[in-house]
Amino acid sequence: MAETVVTKKDIVDGLKRVGLKTGANVIVHSSLSAFGRVDGGADSVVDALIETVGDSGTIVMPCFTYDWQPGQKFDWSKAQSTWTGKIPTTFGQRPGTKRGKHPLYDVSVRGPLADWVIKVNDYIPMGWGENKLYYQWKDKNGSVLLLGVDHNANSTIHICQELADVPYIANKKPMSQMTLAELMALPREKQEEIIELHMSTMETEKDFNLIEPILEAQKAIWKTTIGKAAIRYMYSKDVIEYGAAALKENPRLLIV
Ligand SMILES: CC(C)(COP(=O)(O)OP(=O)(O)OC[C@H]1O[C@@H](n2cnc3c(N)ncnc32)[C@H](O)[C@@H]1OP(=O)(O)O)[C@@H](O)C(=O)NCCC(=O)NCCS
C-alpha cells in the first residue's frame, strides 16, 4: 500500500479542526516524524501554523538550549538548531522570527507579542512560578499545541508543579527566586552548585500524561490526528488552574 503523505493543507485543516484560530497565541511542542511523511517537511508545518494564526497571532517554540557555561559567554550566532526539533529549528530560521537569549529556557517567537515574550522569558527570575512566561501566557489568552508529542513535552505543567509546591521540586527553589543577572553575578562554584541542584530535580520519575484525564473531565482539551500524529490543543489557563488544583490535592499525581 502506498505511503500516506501529509500535505500543508492537511495540516491547516487539522489545526483548524483542533481549534487553533486566527489570532491565537500559541506555544508549540512538536515532532516532525510523528506525522508520517510530510510533503515539504518542517517547512510545511511551519507554513501551516503561520497561515492558521495569521499576522495577529503569536507563535512560540521553546529551544531550551541548556548551554550553561558559568563564566563563559554563549555564542548565539552558533545556535542555529535546537534539540526541541526540526520544526522549531526551521521556525527559528524564518525571517521575522526572534530568538530569546536565555541560556537555559530560550524560545523562538514571531507575532505581535514577540518582544513581550522575550522580555518576560529572558529577564525575570528563572524557574517555573507565577512570573514566568508559561504562567503569564494565560493572561494573553495563551494556548498550548502538542503536535505529535504527548504531555511530557508540555512545559506548562511545570507551572502547575510549582504552584502546587510539590515536594520534589524543592531543589529548584534557589534558582526560581533569582534573575539571570543575579545568578551570573555569583561566584562560578556557586552558579554550578545552583544549576546542578536545579537539573537534578528534572530527574524525578514522572509521567505528565497523567494530567490528561483531568483536562478531559473539564472538557479543556481538544484532540485530532494529522497523518499519524496525535494533536492536542488546550488553553494555558485551564492547564494551570486544573493541573495545579489536582496537584495540590495529590502532590504525587504525576509520579510513576
Ligand atoms: C525530541 C523530539 C524533537 C524528537 O522528535 P522527532 O520527530 O524524532 O525529531 P524532529 O521533530 O526533529 O524531526 C526530525 C525527524 O523527522 C523525520 N523526517 C525527516 N523528514 C521528514 C518529513 N518530510 N516528514 C516526516 N518526518 C520527516 C526524520 O526521522 C528526522 O530525524 P533525523 O533528522 O534524525 O533524520 C520530540 O520527541 C520532542 O520531544 N519534541 C518536543 C520538544 C519540546 O518542546 N520539549 C519541551 C520541554 S520538555
The ligand as an SDF file (V2000), in Angstrom:
LIG
                    3D

 48 50  0  0  0  0  0  0  0  0999 V2000
   12.8690   15.2460   20.6650 C   0  0  0  0  0  0  0  0  0  0  0  0
   11.8570   15.3860   19.5490 C   0  0  0  0  0  0  0  0  0  0  0  0
   12.0160   16.7380   18.8720 C   0  0  0  0  0  0  0  0  0  0  0  0
   12.1330   14.2630   18.5380 C   0  0  0  0  0  0  0  0  0  0  0  0
   11.1350   14.2460   17.5250 O   0  0  0  0  0  0  0  0  0  0  0  0
   11.4940   13.7150   16.0620 P   0  0  0  0  0  0  0  0  0  0  0  0
   10.2590   13.6550   15.2860 O   0  0  0  0  0  0  0  0  0  0  0  0
   12.2630   12.4520   16.1840 O   0  0  0  0  0  0  0  0  0  0  0  0
   12.5120   14.7830   15.5100 O   0  0  0  0  0  0  0  0  0  0  0  0
   12.2110   16.1560   14.7430 P   0  0  0  0  0  0  0  0  0  0  0  0
   10.9250   16.7460   15.1350 O   0  0  0  0  0  0  0  0  0  0  0  0
   13.4390   16.9480   14.9260 O   0  0  0  0  0  0  0  0  0  0  0  0
   12.0980   15.7350   13.2350 O   0  0  0  0  0  0  0  0  0  0  0  0
   13.2300   15.2240   12.5350 C   0  0  0  0  0  0  0  0  0  0  0  0
   12.9260   13.8120   12.0840 C   0  0  0  0  0  0  0  0  0  0  0  0
   11.7710   13.7820   11.2750 O   0  0  0  0  0  0  0  0  0  0  0  0
   11.9280   12.7830   10.2700 C   0  0  0  0  0  0  0  0  0  0  0  0
   11.7040   13.4380    8.9830 N   0  0  0  0  0  0  0  0  0  0  0  0
   12.5770   13.9940    8.1060 C   0  0  0  0  0  0  0  0  0  0  0  0
   11.9080   14.4760    7.0570 N   0  0  0  0  0  0  0  0  0  0  0  0
   10.6090   14.2320    7.2780 C   0  0  0  0  0  0  0  0  0  0  0  0
    9.4300   14.5050    6.5350 C   0  0  0  0  0  0  0  0  0  0  0  0
    9.4480   15.1290    5.3470 N   0  0  0  0  0  0  0  0  0  0  0  0
    8.2610   14.1070    7.0630 N   0  0  0  0  0  0  0  0  0  0  0  0
    8.1950   13.4760    8.2700 C   0  0  0  0  0  0  0  0  0  0  0  0
    9.2890   13.1800    9.0060 N   0  0  0  0  0  0  0  0  0  0  0  0
   10.4700   13.5710    8.4950 C   0  0  0  0  0  0  0  0  0  0  0  0
   13.2950   12.1880   10.3920 C   0  0  0  0  0  0  0  0  0  0  0  0
   13.1500   10.9870   11.1540 O   0  0  0  0  0  0  0  0  0  0  0  0
   14.0260   13.2320   11.1900 C   0  0  0  0  0  0  0  0  0  0  0  0
   15.0030   12.6850   12.0120 O   0  0  0  0  0  0  0  0  0  0  0  0
   16.5420   12.7850   11.5140 P   0  0  0  0  0  0  0  0  0  0  0  0
   16.7990   14.2630   11.3180 O   0  0  0  0  0  0  0  0  0  0  0  0
   17.3020   12.1980   12.6480 O   0  0  0  0  0  0  0  0  0  0  0  0
   16.5850   12.0440   10.2350 O   0  0  0  0  0  0  0  0  0  0  0  0
   10.4040   15.2330   20.0750 C   0  0  0  0  0  0  0  0  0  0  0  0
   10.2040   13.9090   20.5480 O   0  0  0  0  0  0  0  0  0  0  0  0
   10.1180   16.1730   21.2300 C   0  0  0  0  0  0  0  0  0  0  0  0
   10.3330   15.8660   22.3960 O   0  0  0  0  0  0  0  0  0  0  0  0
    9.5540   17.3690   20.8950 N   0  0  0  0  0  0  0  0  0  0  0  0
    9.1370   18.3640   21.8910 C   0  0  0  0  0  0  0  0  0  0  0  0
   10.3090   19.1210   22.4490 C   0  0  0  0  0  0  0  0  0  0  0  0
    9.8420   20.1770   23.4430 C   0  0  0  0  0  0  0  0  0  0  0  0
    9.2310   21.1620   23.0760 O   0  0  0  0  0  0  0  0  0  0  0  0
   10.1200   19.9480   24.7090 N   0  0  0  0  0  0  0  0  0  0  0  0
    9.6990   20.8690   25.7310 C   0  0  0  0  0  0  0  0  0  0  0  0
   10.2210   20.6110   27.0770 C   0  0  0  0  0  0  0  0  0  0  0  0
   10.3240   19.0360   27.6550 S   0  0  0  0  0  0  0  0  0  0  0  0
  1  2  1  0
  2  3  1  0
  2  4  1  0
  2 36  1  0
  4  5  1  0
  5  6  1  0
  6  7  2  0
  6  8  1  0
  6  9  1  0
  9 10  1  0
 10 11  2  0
 10 12  1  0
 10 13  1  0
 13 14  1  0
 14 15  1  0
 15 16  1  0
 15 30  1  0
 16 17  1  0
 17 18  1  0
 17 28  1  0
 18 19  1  0
 18 27  1  0
 19 20  2  0
 20 21  1  0
 21 22  1  0
 21 27  2  0
 22 23  1  0
 22 24  2  0
 24 25  1  0
 25 26  2  0
 26 27  1  0
 28 29  1  0
 28 30  1  0
 30 31  1  0
 31 32  1  0
 32 33  2  0
 32 34  1  0
 32 35  1  0
 36 37  1  0
 36 38  1  0
 38 39  2  0
 38 40  1  0
 40 41  1  0
 41 42  1  0
 42 43  1  0
 43 44  2  0
 43 45  1  0
 45 46  1  0
 46 47  1  0
 47 48  1  0
M  END
$$$$
